[in-house]
Amino acid sequence: MRSGGARLRRWVARARLSSLRTTFTVSFAAVAAAVTVLVGFLSYDAAARLVRVDQQTVFEGVVQDLLDEVRHSALTPADFATADADGGPRDELIRPSGTVVQVLGPDASVVDRGHPPLPVGADDKRTAAARPAGQLVEHRDVDVGDGMYRVATVSLGDGRGAVQIAQEFSDTEDLLRELQQRTVLLVGAVVIAAGLFGWWLARRITSRLVRLARAAEDVARTGRLGIQVPVAGYDEVARLGRSFDRMLGRLAQSEEDQRRLVQDAGHELRTPLTSLRTNISMLRRIDELPPAARGELVADLAQESRELTDLVNELVDLAAGQSDREPLQRVAVADIAEDAAVAARRRTGRAVTVRVSGDTVVDGRPGALQRALSNLVDNAAKFDRGGSEPIDIVVTGVGTPAGAGTGADAGPAVRVEVLDRGPGIAEEDLERVFDRFYRAPDARSLPGSGLGLSIVREVAAAHGGDPFARRREGGGSAIGFTVSGGGGGGGGGEG
């Protein structure tokens, strides 16, 4: 049943993509068809109009020439006879357009038959017997033999007869019909070609969408975020593919971070929980223990519960730092350092000084920066147990000399450094102090979870900076981080 549902979903997805491809194809073909039909119609109409008007103009010119000639000269039917060897009025009528000429006598009898013969109607007979010369009778769409003709009859005057001239237009209409058929065939061929090209173009356009959809379906079906997303080109589809690939990468990284956090947290929680369980089991026999052992057991329980509380709090802080939604705002890092110093003095009773140089205002998240600075100061107080010298917080703005080893020219907007005179950090541990749950061998006997400096690293990365740690001359450590001026891009630091 589940397999059938998966096949149905894949079929629906393919149908939607096919529908998109079909839409592209039909749209392209429809536009091409509309343009082709419009152009073909306008072209045919213009050509047909031009041919018909030209043919009509030629015929009207022939009729007008005949009218002028019979009105200015007393012509007889014999003047239009076919046997005139010297050419004559008949030849002048035939020569321009292949006009058919037929001559009628006084009684409307056919003196010289045309080829084909033209019909003689009552109007033509009255025209042949007319007294004035140049009287005109026109007939349109006359069926002569197998063709259609325009026929004009012109009187010669004084009852001498008339001349009929005719022009065939059916052959022109046949030509125009053939042109029309060819235009329709051409339009059909263009539409088919446009449809095929549209299908090819739609397939080319949607092929990347198909691959992208398949990748998304694979992610939804398998839950694997490491699927390679095919990306090619620089258009909107390529941008969508790159954005989707980056989104999958970030989700995969977030999933990996979450998995590591859970694994590391589970590993670190086992030790205090095991110790608590052992000590609690000893409470059942507390009456049997000597007073010194009872006090040691109670102190051990208190110590383990404090360490467990600190570990849980730092885990919560670290998880909150990964999904922090605190908005960016203009914040003075120097003010945050002052607040951290005040809180550290109250908690530890140690002397904490703040030194500020340069402009320390940046775009940042005050809560996260406060958490990172507090962790650095607490870390310094924990390892510098002698307390002979104050803990120094040095906040340096861009372009301001920060003294030896501060690296003011490294590029970040603000550099924060906490200095102490504790035992210092071994050279081999400098690269790992910011790893989660990492504790140097010399520090494993001290309270703590190994998460404080990893939180500093997360805050620095969220602000476009880097953490750093170094040994101080004369003993002690310098640990801090950089903050980018715009919340993006990394800053330099010593490590």
Secondary structure as UniProt FT lines:
FT   HELIX           2..72
FT   HELIX           77..80
FT   TURN            82..83
FT   TURN            85..86
FT   HELIX           89..94
FT   TURN            95..98
FT   STRAND          100..104
FT   TURN            106..107
FT   STRAND          110..112
FT   HELIX           122..128
FT   TURN            133..134
FT   STRAND          136..144
FT   TURN            145..146
FT   STRAND          147..155
FT   TURN            158..159
FT   STRAND          162..168
FT   HELIX           170..222
FT   HELIX           236..283
FT   TURN            284..285
FT   HELIX           286..288
FT   HELIX           291..322
FT   STRAND          329..332
FT   HELIX           333..348
FT   STRAND          352..357
FT   STRAND          361..364
FT   HELIX           366..383
FT   STRAND          391..397
FT   TURN            398..399
FT   TURN            404..405
FT   HELIX           408..410
FT   STRAND          414..419
FT   HELIX           427..429
FT   TURN            430..434
FT   TURN            436..437
FT   HELIX           441..443
FT   TURN            444..445
FT   HELIX           452..462
FT   TURN            463..464
FT   STRAND          467..471
FT   TURN            473..474
FT   STRAND          477..483
FT   TURN            485..486
//
